[in-house]
Structure formats: C-alpha cells, structure tokens
C-alpha cells in the first residue's frame, strides 16, 4: 500500500460517474529571498460517484472528532490556567 502526503486539494473533476480529487503538496521554488511555496499536484484519488457520499461523511466525522478533541484540550488548558491563578479575573 502506498501512502501519500497532501497539503491540500488542487482540483476536483467529476465526469462519467467518476470523481477525481487532485492532491497537492507545497513545494519551494526560487532561491534565497525569492523563495516561494507553490502547490504541485502529486497524486489523484479516483473513486466512483456512488462512493462519494460515504467518503465525505467519513471525512466530516473525522473533522468533528478533531474539533471535539481540540475543544477538550482547550478546556483542560483553561482549567489549568485558572488553577494556578493565571486564569483569574481581576477587579471583580
């Protein structure tokens, strides 16, 4: 099995009941102060349109889990700050 890293999606094409998701990586170009990052398509994910709904649903569930974890981590940090006096309100 091949693993592919992607910084994002450079394009999506839907034709003939097939979805093609072009995955991109950011790559440096130029030298020194002129160096910039540009997106370059590195792979294409191809799936039938019949699988698109399940695919996007699974991605949405993953995003939801990440947001929940980030919320929990943020709450833990706020409690820790309040516990050491840094999170207390002044002038109250």
C-alpha positions in Angstrom: 0.0 0.0 0.0 1.3 3.5 -0.9 0.9 6.4 1.5 0.7 9.9 0.0 1.0 13.1 2.0 -1.0 16.1 0.7 -1.1 19.7 1.9 -4.4 20.1 0.2 -6.6 19.6 -2.9 -5.7 21.3 -6.1 -8.8 20.4 -8.0 -11.8 18.1 -8.3 -13.1 16.7 -11.6 -16.4 14.8 -12.0 -17.0 13.0 -15.3 -18.6 9.7 -16.4 -19.6 8.8 -12.8 -16.0 9.1 -11.6 -14.7 11.6 -9.1 -11.0 12.6 -9.5 -9.5 14.5 -6.5 -6.2 16.0 -7.3 -4.0 16.1 -4.2 -1.3 18.7 -3.9 1.9 19.3 -1.9 3.5 22.7 -1.3 7.0 22.8 -2.8 9.6 25.6 -2.5 10.7 27.4 -5.7 13.3 30.0 -6.2 16.4 30.9 -4.2 17.0 33.0 -1.1 14.6 35.9 -0.6 12.8 35.0 -3.8 11.8 31.6 -2.4 8.0 30.9 -2.5 5.8 27.9 -1.9 3.7 26.7 -4.8 1.1 23.9 -4.9 2.0 21.0 -7.1 -0.3 18.1 -7.9 1.3 14.9 -6.7 -1.4 12.3 -6.9 -5.0 11.8 -8.0 -7.6 10.0 -5.8 -10.1 8.3 -8.1 -13.5 7.0 -6.8 -16.9 6.2 -8.2 -19.5 8.9 -7.6 -21.5 6.2 -5.7 -18.8 6.2 -3.1 -18.6 10.0 -2.7 -21.4 10.4 -0.1 -19.8 7.8 2.2 -16.3 9.2 1.6 -17.3 12.7 2.5 -19.4 11.5 5.5 -16.3 9.8 6.9 -14.2 12.9 6.4 -16.8 15.0 8.1 -16.9 12.7 11.1 -13.1 12.9 11.3 -13.3 16.7 11.3 -15.9 16.6 14.1 -13.7 14.3 16.2 -10.7 16.7 15.7 -12.8 19.7 16.8 -14.1 17.8 19.8 -10.6 16.9 20.9 -9.4 20.5 20.3 -12.3 21.7 22.5 -11.4 19.3 25.3 -7.8 20.3 25.1 -8.7 24.0 25.2 -10.9 23.4 28.2 -8.2 21.5 30.0 -5.7 24.3 29.4 -8.2 26.9 30.7 -8.8 24.9 33.9 -5.1 24.5 34.4 -4.6 28.3 34.0 -7.4 29.0 36.4 -5.9 26.6 38.9 -2.6 28.4 39.0 -4.1 31.8 39.3 -3.2 32.9 35.8 -6.8 32.5 34.7 -8.4 34.6 37.5 -10.3 37.7 36.6 -9.0 41.0 38.1 -11.0 43.8 39.5 -14.1 41.5 40.0 
